[in-house]
Amino acid sequence: MDLRTARVCLDCEHLHEDQICPVCASEAFVFVSRFMPATERRGPNRPARRPGTVAEAPASKTKTWINRGLKGMAVLAIGRLLLEVILPAPGRRGTRESS
């Protein structure tokens, strides 16, 4: 029985989970969690993951910085290519030679 949904009948003191007491049919009840607080089943440091999946090891800081550096270099290279297309260097007339 789940502590968060367990109820105690105020008339016959029966422990149940229904809206009406199954023993005396009374609707007067109080939640057990009022007297015994239910804590979270998981600890705060335990990461949530789907069952059946393998947890991956966290990436090292070196690997993270290398990935960031490669992404930054890719952004700079694409930006340079776009600038060369939009604003060609002086003295160059594009890629084709004019005759």
N, C-alpha and C positions, 0 to 999 in steps of 0.2 A: 504494500500500500504506500502510495506516495505521501510524504509528510505535508507537502504543500496543499493537497486536496483532501486530506483526512479531516473528519469532523467528529465531534463528540456530542451525542444527544444530551440535552440538558435535563431531560426527564428520566431516562433510564441509564444514562452514561454509557451507551453502546457506541463503539467506534465504527464509523462507516464513511462512505464517499458519496452517497446519494443525497438528493435534495430533501427527501423524507426518510426518517429513520425506519429501517426495515423491521425492527422489533416492535416498536410502539406506535408507529405512524405519526410521530410528532415532527413538526417543522421547526422546533426550537433547537438550535445547535450552535456550536462555536468551533471555529477552526483550531486544530491542534497547533498550528504554526504560531498562534497568538501566544502560547505559553512556551513552546519549544521552537525557537527560530530555525528555519531551514537554511543552511548555508549552501552556497553554490557548490555543485558536485565537482566541478573542475577547479583546479587551482588557478590563480591569475597568471602564472608564468607558463602554463601549458598552452601551446598554440592549437587553434582549432583547425582540424583537417578532416577530409572525408574519409570514411572507412574504406579500406582496401587500397589506399594509395600509399606509396612509399615517400617518406619525408626526405626532402632534399637537404643536403648540407648547405649551410649558409656560405655565400661566396666570400672569398678572402678580400681584404682591402686592396691588395695588389691587383687582383683580377678586376675589381670594380674600377680602379683608376685607369687601368689599361683600356677597358671598354669605353670609359668616358673619353679618354684621349683619342681613341680611334674614331669615335662618333664626332668629336670636335674637328678632327682632321678632314673627315668626309664632308662636314658642313662647309668648312673653309674651301675645299676643292670645288665643290658644286657652286659656291658663291663666286669663286674666281672665274669659273667657266661661264657663268651667267653674265658677269661683268664684261668679259671679253666679247661675248656675242652682242651685248647691248652697246658697249662703248669700246670699239676696237682701238688698239694702240695707234698713236700717230705714226704715219709713214707706212702703215700696212693697209691694204685695201681689201681685206678679207682673205679667204683661202684661195680664191681663183686668181690666176695671172691674167691681166688684160693685155691683149696684143695690139 
